[in-house]
Amino acid sequence: ATHWFGTDLQGHDIYARTVYGARASITVGLGATMAVFVVGGVLGALAGFYGGWFDALVSRIADVFFGIPLLLAAIVLMQVMHHRTVWTVIAILALFGWPQLARIARSAVLEVRGSDYVVAAEAMGLGKFQILLRHVLPNAVGPVVAVATIALGTFVVTEATLSYLGVGLPPSVVSWGGDINLAQTRLRAGSPILFYPAGALAITVLAFMMMGDALRDALDPGSRAWRA
C-alpha cells in the first residue's frame, strides 16, 4: 500500500490520521459554536430587547467570564476531569465562549430595537415577544452568524491546543492536536510528518476565519463600509 504522507513510529498511516483527525477537531468546533450561538444569542437578544435588571445581570455575568482567558480556563478544568470526551470539551468551551456572542447579539438587537418599523409595530399593539420574533431577530441575526463562524475557527484551534498539551481529548481519539504532539519527536530526526496535521489545522482555521469575514461583509454592509 502507498503511504502518501508516510507512517508514524507505530506504523499508522499519517494521511489517514490527518483526514480522520478532522472529525474530532471540527466536531468540537461545531458543537461549541452551536452551543454559544444558542446560549449567547438568546441571552444577548433578550438582554438587548427587554433591558432593565435582566440586561444588567447578563452584562455583569458576561463581564466576569470575559476576564477569564478561554484557553487557561479550559486547561484548568480539563486537568480535573476524569473522563475527557468530545462532549466535555464542547461543554467547557461553550461555558467560557458564550459572552462574546451575547455581547454581539445584544448590540445588534439594540440597533434594531429603535428602528421605525419596530416603533410602528409597537404602535399597532403587537406584543413584545411577537415584535422580537417577527421584526427584531430576523434583522439582528446577521452579525451574530458572522461572529459565530469566526468563533468556530477559534474553537477548533483551542481544541487542538488542548490535545497538543495533553489535557484535551484522550490519545485513543485521533485529533490534529494529538497528532502534532506525537509528531514533534520525529521532527528532530528530519521527518516532516508534523507539517501534515499542522497544515490541515491552519488551512481549516483560516477557511473559517475568511468565511466569517465574508459573511460579515454580506450580512452587515456597514462593517464593510467602515473598514473601507
N, C-alpha and C positions, 0 to 999 in steps of 0.2 A: 504494500500500500504506500501511496505517496503522502508524505507529511509536509504540506506546503510551508508551514511555519516552524517545522521541527518538533522535537519532543522534549519533555522535561526529564528530570532525573528518574522519575518513576515510569517513564515511557508513555505518558499521556500526550495525546496529540494537541499541540498548542492552538492550532486553528479551530479545532472542535471546542476547546475550552474557551477560546475568545468569543466564539459565536454563542455558546451555551451560557457563558457568564453574563451576557446581556440580559438574560431573563431575570435573574435576581436583582441586578442593579436597577433596571428600568421598572421592574415591578415595585420595588421600594419607592422609586421616584414618583411613579404614577399614583400609588396608594397614598403616599404622604401629600401629594398635590391635591388629590380629590378630597382628602380629609380637611386640609386647611382651607380649601375653596368653600366647602360646605360650612364648616365651623366659623372661620374668619369672615366669610362673605355674609352669612346670616347675622352674626353678632354686629358686624360693622354696618350693615344695612339698617338693622333695627335701631342701632345707636344713632346713626345719622338722621333717620326719619323721625323718630319719636323724641330724641333729645332728652333733656331733663336728667333725673338721677340715674337712669339706665345708661345714658351716654357717658356720664361722668364715671360710673362704675366700670364700664367696659374700657374706657380710655385709661383709667388708673391701672387696671389689671394688665392691659397691653403694655403700658409703660414699664411695669415690673418685669415682664417677660422680655421686653426689648433690652433691658440691662443685663440679660444673661446670654452670653455667646452661644449660638446654636451648637457648634461643634464641641465646645467644652462641656456643655450640659449633657450632650449625647454620650460623650466619653465617660463621664462620671456615672450616669445612670446605667449604661451598658456594662460597666465594671461590676455592678452589684446584681445584675440579672443572672439567674441560674440557668434559664433557658433563653438563648438568643436565637430568635426566629425572625423571618421576614416581617411578621406582624408586630413583633416587639420593636424593631427598628422603625417601622411606619408609625407606630403609636408615639414613640419618643420624638421623632422628627415633627409630627403633627402637633404635639404638645407645645413645642417651642417655636413652631413656624407660623402659627395662625395669626399672631398680631400684625404682621406685615399686610396680609390680605384684609384683615379687619380695618386697618387704617386706610387702605386704598378704597375699600367699599364704602366706608364712612364718608370720605371726601367726595367720592363720585355721587353718592346719594344726596349729600348736602348741596352739591352743584345743581343737581336736577330738581331738588326739592323746591327751589324758588322760581322755577320756570313758569311761564304764563299758562301752559296747558295744565299744570298741576294746580295752580290757583283757580283756574276755570273749573276743574273737576271738583274742587272743594266747594266752590260756589254753587255747583249743581247738586250738592248734597250727597256726593259719594262718600262712603265710609273711608276711614284712613287706611284700613287694611286693603280695601279694593284699589285705592289710589296707589298704594305701594306695589301691589302685584301687577296692575294693568299699565301704569304710567311711569312709575319711578324705576323699578328694577329692569325692565327691558332697555331703558335708556342709560342705565348706570353700570350694566354688567360688562361693557366693553373693556374698560381699563382693568377690571378685576381679572378677566380672562387673560389679558396680555401679561400681567404680572404673574399670574399663576403659571403660565408657560415658562417664564424665566425662572420661577421658583423650582420648576421641575428639574431643570439642569442643575440647580444648586443642591437639590436633594440627592440626585444621582451621584454627584461628586462627593457629597458628605458621606453617603453610604460607602463609597469606595475608600474614602479616607479611614472610616471606622474599621473596615475589613483589613485594610493595609496595616493599621496599628494593632490588629489582633483583638479588638474589642467589638467588632461588628458581627457579621454572620459567621457561624462556625466553619471550620475547614471542610466539613462534608458538603457544604453548599458552595458551588462554583460561582465566583463573582470576580469582577475585574480587580477590585482592590486586593482580594486574596491572592489572585494570580500575580499581581505586581509584587506583593510581599514575597511569594515563593521564588519569583524570577530574579530578584535583586542579587541573590548569591551567585547566580550564573553570570551576571553582568561583569563581575570581576574577572571571569575566565574568558571574556570576549564574546559571550553568547548574546545575541540580540533579542532573545525571546521576551524580555521585559517590554520592549517597544510595541509589541502587538496589542496586549491588553491596555497599555497606557495610551496608545494611539486611538484605539476604539473608544476609550473613555473620553479622550479630548475631543474627538470628532462628534460624538453624541452630545456632549455638553454644549459645544459650540453650535450645533444644529438647533438645540432647544433655545439657546440664547438668541440666535438670529430669528427663529420663528417667533419668539416673544416680541422682539423689536418690530418685526413685520406686522404682527397682529396689533401692536400698539399704534403703529402708524395708520393701519387700516381702520381700526375701531375708535381711535382718538386723534382725529386730524389736528387738533390743537397742539398736541405734543410735537408733531412733525413740524408745524409752522414755528414753534418756539425753538426747536433745535436748529432749524434753518436760519 
